[in-house]
Amino acid sequence: MKPFLRTVSVVMTMALLAACSAKTQSQLSRAKDEPTASLPQPQQVLQSIEKAANWQIAHTSYMPHVGRARKGSEAYGRWIQGAFYKGLTKVAERSENPFYETWIGYVGNDHDWRLGRVKYFADDQVIGQMNLWFYERHPDPDVIAPLIEAFDPIIERAADTSLEFVDGRNEDNVHPCQVRWCWADALFMAPPTWFGLTQVTGDPKYMDYAHKEFKATIDYLRDDKTGLVFRDSRYFTRTGKFGEPVFWSRGVGWVYAGVVNTLEYIPEDHPYRAYYENLYIELTNTLVKLQKQDGSWPMSLLGGENYAEPESSGTAFFVYGLAWGVNQGLLGQSDYLPYIVKGWTVLESSLHPDGKFGWVQGVNDKPDVVTYEDSQLYGVGAFLLAGSMIYDLALQQTKSE
């Protein structure tokens, strides 16, 4: 973050952190001592994520319920659908029902496994994570060809555009800085796709490019005082409705889940791995202190209990990351299970009886409004990611009993 911009919000940030320090420390103590922190049965979790997946699959091509973002939501290859299909791959791995893998293959083949419309735009690359998943099970070169065709020219171009997020759009209807990863969401959308392409092709150039760009984004958008990540440079000096510096829950959630998904493609002994593990641990230690009493995370992370609504997309990404860390042995179960269980309880309560997943803030770049009726593909995708890790954790616990 630019030094002269950082100083504008430092006083306010530190005041807020000081004011809530005693509260967050007491929350940490209470969470660790929670006597009721127990996981649901694995089959119960699987039923929940299958239920959500089934509802969403049936509402993927026709989505009048999402309002103003309907056109983008119904478009294959764009980020909204891509985030859902990333989550669906996790369900397909765990369900005994072959339908989910069959559906992924059907959808991909029907659209020639293409990426979104703007090949260099991170949002239009996330669907490639579905391609990679399917390719590892059905190694057809046509499945990953669109990734290679899109990424090779990006590497050759080696854009060095500023990461400052300025007004105006180019001929592709994206902001000028978005030829690179100048906004938090991009770290979920693109880097795992690039790292995964190195894994399946054996060519390190994709991973090398992604690592350089990932670090540049974190160096630019991460706040030195809080350790959190701004959505983009416009938020360096903005404040929320309660006077807090704005760290958007889903924006940080995109980053947190993006780190996790990237780590899944980095070998244990690779020189890059330590960077992502350290970033993951640092984000984790900050995020658990910001969980609300009801188990959700506030839409504006420093807004705390002032945000009454249990927004589910950011919460789902945080539960996903925490449960993943316990499953991987990076986090101690006794320390982090209470946060995970509280968060999962909120997510399960967001699941409607018919399988619709609610409390998902609509398409946005900042904290805004949300209701129980609000749902979106990316929120369902986040829920499926979280549920898959809860399922693994519960299954492991069941086997050890």
C-alpha positions in Angstrom: 0.0 0.0 0.0 1.3 3.5 -0.9 2.8 5.2 2.2 1.1 8.5 1.8 -2.3 6.8 1.5 -1.6 4.4 4.4 -1.1 7.2 6.9 -4.5 8.7 6.2 -6.3 5.7 7.8 -3.7 4.6 10.4 -5.0 6.6 13.3 -8.6 5.4 12.7 -7.5 1.8 12.2 -5.4 1.7 15.3 -8.2 3.3 17.4 -10.6 0.7 16.2 -8.2 -2.2 16.9 -7.4 -0.9 20.3 -11.1 -0.5 21.1 -11.9 -4.1 20.2 -8.7 -5.6 21.5 -10.0 -6.7 24.8 -13.2 -8.0 23.2 -11.4 -10.0 20.6 -9.0 -11.5 23.2 -11.9 -12.6 25.3 -13.7 -14.0 22.3 -10.5 -16.0 21.5 -10.5 -17.4 25.1 -14.2 -18.2 25.0 -14.0 -19.9 21.6 -11.1 -22.2 22.7 -13.1 -23.1 25.8 -16.4 -23.8 24.0 -17.7 -27.1 25.4 -20.2 -27.6 22.5 -17.7 -27.3 19.6 -18.6 -30.6 17.9 -18.8 -31.4 14.3 -22.0 -32.8 12.6 -22.0 -36.3 11.2 -20.2 -36.6 7.8 -23.4 -37.8 6.0 -25.3 -34.8 7.3 -22.7 -32.5 5.9 -22.7 -34.3 2.5 -26.5 -34.1 2.4 -26.4 -30.4 2.9 -23.9 -29.7 0.2 -25.6 -32.0 -2.3 -28.9 -30.3 -1.5 -27.4 -26.9 -2.3 -25.6 -28.2 -5.4 -28.8 -29.8 -6.7 -30.8 -26.6 -6.3 -28.2 -24.5 -7.9 -27.6 -26.8 -10.9 -31.3 -26.6 -11.6 -31.1 -22.8 -11.5 -27.9 -22.2 -13.3 -29.1 -21.3 -16.8 -32.2 -19.4 -15.7 -31.6 -17.1 -12.7 -34.3 -14.3 -12.4 -33.8 -14.4 -8.6 -30.4 -12.6 -8.7 -31.7 -9.3 -10.0 -29.4 -6.9 -11.7 -26.5 -9.4 -12.2 -28.7 -11.9 -14.1 -27.0 -11.6 -17.4 -23.5 -12.2 -16.0 -24.8 -15.0 -13.7 -26.2 -17.0 -16.6 -23.1 -16.6 -18.8 -20.8 -19.6 -18.9 -17.2 -19.0 -18.4 -17.5 -15.8 -16.4 -16.5 -15.5 -12.7 -19.9 -16.0 -11.2 -20.4 -19.4 -12.7 -16.7 -20.3 -12.4 -16.7 -19.9 -8.7 -19.7 -22.2 -8.4 -18.1 -24.9 -10.5 -15.0 -24.8 -8.4 -17.1 -25.7 -5.4 -19.0 -28.3 -7.4 -15.8 -30.2 -8.1 -15.4 -30.7 -4.4 -18.8 -32.2 -4.1 -18.1 -34.5 -7.1 -15.0 -35.8 -5.3 -17.0 -36.8 -2.2 -20.4 -37.8 -3.4 -21.2 -41.4 -4.3 -23.5 -40.0 -7.0 -21.7 -39.8 -10.3 -24.1 -37.1 -11.5 -21.9 -34.2 -10.4 -18.8 -35.3 -12.4 -21.0 -36.2 -15.3 -22.6 -32.8 -15.2 -19.3 -31.0 -15.1 -18.2 -33.0 -18.1 -21.4 -32.2 -19.9 -21.2 -28.5 -19.3 -17.5 -28.2 -20.2 -17.9 -30.2 -23.4 -21.0 -28.3 -24.4 -19.0 -25.0 -24.2 -15.8 -26.5 -25.6 -14.1 -25.9 -22.3 -13.6 -22.2 -23.1 -12.7 -19.5 -20.7 -14.6 -16.3 -20.3 -14.8 -13.7 -23.0 -11.7 -11.6 -21.9 -8.8 -14.0 -21.8 -6.4 -11.9 -19.8 -9.0 -10.9 -17.3 -8.7 -12.9 -14.0 -12.4 -13.1 -13.6 -12.6 -15.0 -16.8 -10.0 -17.5 -15.8 -11.5 -19.1 -12.8 -13.6 -21.5 -14.9 -10.2 -23.0 -15.9 -10.0 -24.6 -12.4 -12.9 -26.8 -13.5 -11.0 -27.7 -16.7 -7.9 -28.7 -14.7 -10.0 -30.9 -12.3 -11.7 -32.7 -15.2 -8.5 -33.1 -17.1 -6.8 -34.9 -14.2 -9.6 -37.5 -14.4 -10.0 -37.5 -18.1 -6.7 -36.4 -19.8 -8.0 -35.0 -23.0 -5.7 -32.2 -24.4 -8.8 -30.3 -25.6 -9.8 -29.7 -22.0 -6.7 -27.6 -21.2 -6.0 -26.2 -24.6 -8.0 -23.0 -24.0 -5.8 -22.3 -20.9 -2.6 -22.7 -22.8 -3.9 -20.6 -25.7 -4.9 -17.8 -23.3 -2.0 -17.8 -20.9 1.0 -18.0 -23.3 0.3 -14.6 -24.8 -0.2 -13.1 -21.4 3.3 -14.3 -20.3 4.8 -13.0 -23.6 3.1 -9.6 -23.1 4.3 -9.3 -19.5 2.1 -6.3 -18.7 3.7 -3.9 -16.2 0.6 -1.7 -15.8 0.2 0.1 -12.5 -2.0 -1.7 -9.9 -3.8 1.5 -9.1 -7.5 1.1 -9.6 -8.6 4.2 -11.6 -11.9 5.1 -13.2 -12.7 4.3 -16.8 -12.8 1.1 -18.8 -11.0 -0.1 -21.9 -12.5 -1.7 -25.1 -13.0 -5.0 -23.2 -15.1 -3.2 -20.5 -12.5 -3.8 -17.8 -10.5 -1.3 -15.8 -7.0 -0.6 -17.2 -5.2 -2.1 -14.2 -7.2 -5.4 -14.6 -4.8 -6.6 -17.3 -3.0 -7.6 -14.0 -4.4 -8.7 -10.6 -5.1 -5.3 -9.1 -8.2 -6.3 -7.0 -8.5 -8.8 -4.2 -11.0 -11.1 -6.0 -8.5 -11.8 -8.7 -6.4 -13.9 -6.3 -9.2 -16.5 -6.1 -9.9 -16.4 -9.8 -6.6 -16.7 -11.5 -3.5 -17.9 -9.5 -4.8 -21.4 -8.8 -5.6 -21.9 -12.5 -2.0 -20.8 -13.4 -0.4 -23.0 -10.7 -2.6 -25.9 -11.7 -1.6 -25.6 -15.4 2.0 -26.0 -14.3 1.0 -29.2 -12.4 -0.6 -30.8 -15.4 1.8 -29.7 -18.1 5.0 -29.8 -16.1 6.0 -26.3 -17.5 7.1 -24.0 -14.6 6.5 -20.8 -16.6 2.8 -20.6 -15.6 3.6 -21.0 -11.9 6.5 -18.6 -12.1 4.4 -15.9 -13.7 1.6 -16.3 -11.3 3.8 -16.2 -8.2 5.4 -13.0 -9.3 2.0 -11.4 -9.9 0.5 -12.8 -6.7 3.2 -11.3 -4.6 2.9 -7.9 -6.4 -0.8 -7.8 -5.6 -0.3 -8.7 -1.9 2.5 -6.2 -1.6 0.3 -3.5 -3.0 -3.1 -4.3 -1.4 -2.2 -5.6 2.0 -2.4 -3.2 4.9 0.6 -3.1 7.2 -1.3 -2.4 10.4 -4.1 -5.0 10.2 -2.6 -7.6 7.9 -5.9 -7.6 6.0 -6.2 -7.0 2.2 -8.0 -4.1 0.7 -10.4 -4.9 -2.2 -8.5 -2.4 -4.4 -6.6 0.8 -4.2 -9.8 2.9 -4.0 -10.4 1.6 -0.5 -7.0 2.7 0.9 -8.7 5.8 2.4 -12.4 5.0 2.4 -14.4 4.3 5.6 -17.5 2.2 6.2 -20.8 3.3 7.6 -19.5 3.0 11.2 -16.3 4.9 10.5 -14.1 1.8 10.1 -11.5 1.3 7.4 -13.2 -0.9 4.8 -11.9 -4.5 4.6 -14.7 -6.2 2.7 -15.4 -9.7 4.0 -15.9 -11.4 0.7 -13.0 -9.6 -0.8 -10.7 -10.9 1.9 -12.5 -14.2 1.6 -11.5 -14.4 -2.1 -7.9 -13.9 -1.1 -8.0 -16.4 1.8 -9.6 -19.1 -0.3 -7.3 -18.2 -3.2 -4.3 -18.9 -1.0 -5.7 -22.3 -0.1 -6.5 -23.2 -3.6 -3.1 -22.1 -4.8 -1.4 -24.2 -2.0 -3.2 -27.3 -3.3 -1.1 -27.1 -6.4 2.3 -26.4 -4.8 4.5 -29.4 -3.8 5.5 -29.6 -0.2 9.2 -29.2 -1.1 8.8 -26.3 -3.6 10.6 -23.0 -2.8 7.3 -21.1 -3.3 5.4 -23.0 -0.7 6.7 -21.2 2.4 5.4 -17.9 1.1 1.8 -19.1 0.8 1.8 -21.1 4.0 3.1 -18.0 5.9 0.5 -15.8 4.3 -2.2 -18.3 5.1 -1.2 -18.5 8.8 -0.9 -14.7 9.1 -4.4 -14.2 7.6 -5.8 -17.0 9.8 -4.5 -15.4 13.0 -6.2 -12.1 12.1 -9.5 -13.5 10.8 -10.4 -15.6 13.8 -10.3 -12.5 16.0 -12.9 -10.9 13.8 -15.6 -13.6 14.0 -18.8 -12.3 15.4 -20.6 -13.9 18.4 -23.2 -15.5 16.1 -20.4 -17.3 14.2 -20.4 -15.2 11.0 -18.0 -12.6 9.9 -19.2 -9.0 9.4 -19.4 -7.7 5.8 -17.0 -5.0 6.8 -14.5 -6.9 8.9 -13.6 -4.1 11.3 -17.3 -3.2 11.7 -17.8 -6.1 14.1 -21.2 -6.6 15.8 -22.5 -3.4 14.1 -23.2 -5.6 11.1 -26.1 -7.7 12.3 -26.7 -9.7 9.1 -24.9 -13.1 8.9 -23.5 -12.6 5.4 -22.7 -16.1 4.1 -20.3 -15.8 1.2 -17.4 -14.3 3.2 -18.2 -16.5 6.1 -18.1 -19.6 3.9 -14.7 -18.8 2.5 -13.3 -18.3 6.0 -14.8 -21.6 7.3 -13.4 -23.3 4.2 -9.9 -22.0 4.8 -9.9 -22.8 8.5 -11.2 -26.3 8.0 -8.7 -26.9 5.2 -5.9 -25.8 7.5 -6.9 -28.3 10.2 -7.2 -31.0 7.7 -3.7 -30.2 6.4 -2.2 -30.2 9.9 -1.3 -26.5 9.6 -3.8 -25.5 12.3 -4.4 -27.3 15.6 -7.9 -28.8 15.8 -8.4 -28.0 19.5 -7.6 -24.3 18.9 -9.6 -23.8 15.7 -12.5 -26.2 15.8 -14.7 -23.8 17.8 -14.5 -21.1 15.1 -15.2 -23.7 12.4 -18.2 -25.2 14.2 -19.7 -21.8 14.9 -19.2 -20.7 11.3 -20.6 -23.9 9.9 -23.7 -23.5 12.1 -24.4 -20.1 10.5 -23.9 -21.6 7.0 -26.3 -24.5 7.6 -28.9 -22.0 8.9 -28.5 -20.1 5.6 -29.6 -23.2 3.6 -33.3 -23.0 2.8 -35.5 -26.1 3.1 -35.6 -26.4 -0.7 -31.8 -26.1 -1.1 -31.4 -22.5 -2.0 -28.5 -21.0 -0.1 -29.3 -17.6 1.4 -27.7 -14.6 3.0 -25.4 -14.1 0.0 -24.5 -10.5 -0.6 -25.1 -9.7 -4.3 -22.5 -8.8 -6.8 -20.5 -5.9 -5.4 -17.1 -4.6 -4.4 -17.8 -3.4 -0.9 -20.0 -4.1 2.1 -23.7 -3.3 1.4 -27.0 -5.0 2.2 -28.1 -8.7 2.3 -31.2 -10.7 3.3 -32.0 -14.3 3.9 -33.6 -14.5 0.4 -30.4 -13.3 -1.4 -28.5 -16.1 -3.2 -25.8 -16.2 -5.9 -23.7 -18.8 -7.6 -20.4 -17.8 -6.0 -22.0 -18.0 -2.6 -23.1 -21.5 -3.3 -19.7 -22.3 -4.5 -18.2 -21.0 -1.3 -20.6 -23.1 0.7 -19.7 -26.2 -1.2 -16.0 -25.6 -0.6 -16.6 -25.1 3.1 -18.9 -28.1 3.3 -16.3 -30.3 1.6 -13.7 -29.5 4.2 -16.2 -29.9 7.1 -17.1 -33.3 5.6 -13.4 -34.4 5.5 -12.9 -33.1 9.1 -16.0 -34.9 10.4 -15.1 -38.1 8.5 -11.6 -38.1 10.1 -13.1 -37.5 13.5 -15.5 -40.4 13.0 -12.8 -42.8 12.0 -10.7 -41.9 15.1 -13.5 -42.5 17.5 
